[in-house]
């Protein structure tokens, strides 16, 4: 092998090593960063992949890649360790992490910073029809998929059960991902699942297509108490016919999905990423425009709601863009 080819090969291998390690690669003006998402059966992963594609297509010299993960709590820990550059996190989990509450008590993640609020995530509760769970209080003693350990779904499950006078002592909890939870219900190895994700969610769509299931509406009084106790939640209704066999609207609550980074990430890098998401690029589209074309939840990602549900600091790079855009004075 000639010296030129050898040098080229070494350069490629070195770049791959840095990429696998999650580092920011810069070659001239090209920078690459990762987006840690959630399990492949939820909304985070396909949306993250779509966002990475959109940023890469419209960004100012940025190449983004999405990677599957264990969602909100785990993603906060990844950011705390600097293992990833950006991640998706529910706003309630982000607030707990930043302030050292809940599962983060004693180890606050004070370096968390916001790039953007993306879209509302809806708590969806589904039961096998044969399990005879029409209201949540009927779930006592049942096998319930509560979400992956380290996920926002699992945090939501605890909060919602508590407001319905239930705890994990009253159920048989399964700590599994969205897709595994759906499979357990399909195989009669689970009775109820909780999923916090933008609807329609692929794992629930697949479950409803092959198994007789029903959605469980949350009690209206419990919803009021939940939203009063935890201001991150807002009441929401899943419209009828969102899923196969779901003809009636479903009462639930939602949080906002945030795109987060950490304080030490390069300010210019974050500015460019934020601009790539919201501003029109050379092809006449913003990243958000691309998302609206290629993912259902993309239609809910809008500049005017980019700061909704944000209770922790913006990254300075993102803040600069929002000041230029007139969202911050």
C-alpha positions, 0 to 999 in steps of 0.5 A: 500500500502506498503512503498516501493510501495508508494515510487515508486509511489511518484517517478513516479508521481514526474518524470511525473510532471517534464516532463510535466513542460518541465524540464530536468529529471535525474535518474542516467545517464538518462536525458530527454529533450523536442523538441518544433516543429510546427503544426502537418500538417508541417514538424517540428512535424513529424521530431521532433518526428523522431529526438526524437526517434532517439536520444532516440535510439542512445543517451548516456542515453538521452530520448527525446520527441517532442511536437507540437508548433507554430513554429519559433517565438513562439519557440524562446520565449519558449526558452527565458522563459526556458519553453522548452530545445530545439526547431526548428527555421528557421535561419532567425527568429533565427538571428532576435531574437538573434539581436533584429530585426523585431518582436523581436525589443526591446526584443532580445533573446540573450541566443539562442544557436545552436545545429545543422543546419538540412535541407533546408525549402522551401517556398511553395505557393499553390492556389485553381485552381478556385482562378485564381492565377498563379503568386503572383501579382494576389493574390491581394484581395485574402484570403491568409493563411499567417501562424500561428502568431509567425511562420517563415512562417508568417515572410516569407510571409511578406517578399515575398509579399513585394518583389512582391509589396504587403502587408497585406493591399492588401490581406485578411490574415488568421493566421492559421496552415498548416493543417487548411490552407489546409482545408480552401482551400479545403472547398473554404474558402481560396484562397492561402496558404503559407507554409515554410517546407521541401517538400513534406509536408503532409498537401499539399499532402492531399490538392493536392490529394483532390482538384484542386490546382496549385503551384505559382512560385515566380518571378525570379527577386523578388527571386534575390532581396529577396536573396540580401536583406535577405541573409538567403534565397537561391533560390531553385526549387521544382522538378516537380511531387513532389506532385500529379498534380504538373508536372512542377518545381516551383521557390521558396526560402529556409531557413535552419531549426536550432535545438536550445537551450539556453545558460544555458542548461547543457554543457555535456547534449548538447554535448551528444545530439549533439553526439547522432545526428551525431556519431555512437551509440551502434547499429552502427547508428547515430541519423541522420542515423535513421532519413534518414530511417524514414523521407523524410527530414532525408536524407538532415540532414548531418554532413557536413552541420551541420553549414550551415546558422548558424549566431548565437553562437553555444552552448559550448557543441555542439561546443566541438563536432564539434571541435572533428569532425573537422568542427571547428578548 
